[in-house]
Amino acid sequence: MDGHSTLTASKPRPKYLDLTRIRQPVPAVVSILHRISGFALFLALPFLLYLFQFTLNSPEGFARSHTVLGQPLVKLILIGLLWAFFHHLFAGIRFLLLDVHVGLELQPARASSMLVLAVGILCALACGVLLW
């Protein structure tokens, strides 16, 4: 046997980490939700652009899209997309501030993460009330 194979065999194998059971810190949750919200907005963009174009084509198209947007499930989806937009916006601003070394310490980083979560939800709910 060569030295390499005995070296790797003596190391303990890594333990399986169940990521659903690990309690993530708030900044990590904000980062993960930033990626998820960006992906959701990216996937929803073609549908929203199609719907927007449909409303501009004719008065009948506008009436039809108004009917579609009046459905409760569609309104809930739109409120979810509003949350994704606001969360992505505020988390992006937070990350830009971190890039210029503002709020890098532990307490300000945690506070800004909590602020992003709270403001994103509040803005989505406020717009959702207007939407409903």
N, C-alpha and C positions, 0 to 999 in steps of 0.2 A: 504494500500500500504506500501511496505517496503521502507526504505531509499534509497536503490539502484536504484529503478525504477524512483523515483522522481529526483534523482541526474542526471541520464542520460537524462531524458526528458527535463530538464532545459537547457542543453547545446545546443548551436546552431549546426545544422547539417553541416557537411563539404560541401564546395562548390565543384561543379564539375569543375575539371581542364582539359582543353583541351590541351593535351601535344603538339599538332601540332601548337598551337598558342603561346606557351610559348617560349620565346627566350632563348635558352640554352647558357651558357658560353662556350667558345672554349674548355676548358679542358673537359667539359661534352660531347661535340660533339666527341672529340677524343676518349674518353672512350667508348661511344656508338658504334662508327665506329670500334673500336678495337674488340669489341664483334661480330659485324656483319661480319667483315673481317675474324675473326677466324672461325666463323660458315660457311662462304662461302668456305673457304679453306678446311675445314673438309668435306663438301659435295662434293667438286670437286675432292678430293683425289682419290676415287675409279676410277673415269673416267680417270684421268690423269695416274694412275698406269696401268689401262687396255690399254690405248693408248700407253704407253711406252712399255709394254710387247708385244703389237701387232707389234710395230716397230722392235722388236728384234727377232721375230719368223722367218721371212723370208723376202727376198727382195720384194716379192709381198705385204706383210703386210706393209713394210716400204713405198712402193709406194702409197698404199691405204691411209695410215695415212698422208702422205705428201699431198695427194689430199684433204683429209678432213681438214687438218690444213691450206690449202690454201684458204679456203672459207672466204669471208669477215666477215660474222657473227661470225664464229669460232675465227677469229683473234680478233674481238672486245671483245669476251668473254675472250679470253686469256689475252688481255690487262687489262680487269677488274680484272682478277685473279692476274695479276702482281701487280696492284694497291693494291689489298687485301693483297698480300704477303708483299710488301714494307711497307704499312701502319701498318700491324700487327707487323712487325719486329721493325720498329722505335718507335711505340707506346709501344711495350714491353720493349725496352731499356729505354724509358722515365719512364715507371712504375717501372722498376728495380732501376733507379736512385732515384725516389721518395721514394722507400722503404728504401734506405740508407740515406734518408733525404737530398738529393741534389735537390735544386730547389723547395722547398716547399712553398716559399713565393709567394705572388700573382703575381707579375710581371714576375719573372722567370717561374712560372707555365704557365702563358699565353703565354709567348714567346716560351717555349719549345713545347707547343701545336700547335702554329702556324707553328713552324719549322717542326714538325712531319707531319702536313697536306701538307706543301709545298714540303718537300723532298720526301714524298711518291708519290705525283702526278708527280713531276719532274722525279723521277727514273722510274716510270711506263711509262711515255711518252717517255723517252729516250730508254728504252727497247722496247717499242711499235714501235718506228721508226725502230729499228733494226729488229723487228719481221715482220713488214709489208713489 
